[in-house]
Amino acid sequence: MIVNAFLKGIPVGLILAFSFGPAFFLVIQTALEKGFKKAIVTSIGVSSSDAVFICLSLLGITAIEGLLKDVFGVIASIVLIIYGVVMIFSKPEILKKRNPKVKDIRSKNEYIKLYFKGFLLNIANPFVLIFWVSIAGIVSQTAPKDQFLLYNIFFFLGILFTVFSMDVIKSLTAHKLKNYLRPRYIIYANRIIGCIIVILGVLLIFKTFMIN
């Protein structure tokens, strides 16, 4: 039963992994600009925020869903738009000249920043919470009563495992692709991803007010 719950979470994880949300493009952009390892750190930040939402969903905290949707919907939209605009007009990190003497010192702090960037960008999106609450509601109707908690835990572990595994594959692919891209192509890719994130921010505003 427990293994079955884990396996049932895999298809849901595949859908979430390729949902083309802000977190998807953040991981790809980080892999292109900063490399495979730093993209994985960003992905861990995203997965951590998903874990927080899963815990809230399992605890049945649906009463605050409306508040998060209203308040964080606007906040997330502004964050996404600003982040996208910065991406469009900024020069990718891999094209900047760095001082090798300070590279190691900067990289230590950068891992922490990348973790929280992934965590905050994903947790600021109220529709991620709506997704997890919806999934938790569906699972609660099919989970056996005698193993309700264990069933839910392994189901969501299956989702998180699949999403993180796909992020590893996406990060590795983007990192390998980077080696074959010319600098101007990397700039174009950065700008395209930035435009997509801005569009997602604008759409998020419309969705927030449409739902209200």
ABEGO torsion letter per residue (X at the ends): XAAAAAAAAAAAAAAAAAAGBAAAAAAAAAAAAAEAAAAAAAAAAAAAAAAAAAAAAAAGBAAAAAAAAAAAAAAAAAAAAAAAAAAAABBBAAABBBBAAAAAAAAAAAAAAAAAAAAAAAAABAAAAAAAAAAAAAAAAABBAAAAAAAAAAAAAAAAAAAAAAAAAAAAAAAAAAAABBAAAAAAAAAAAAAAAAAAAAAAAAAAAAAX
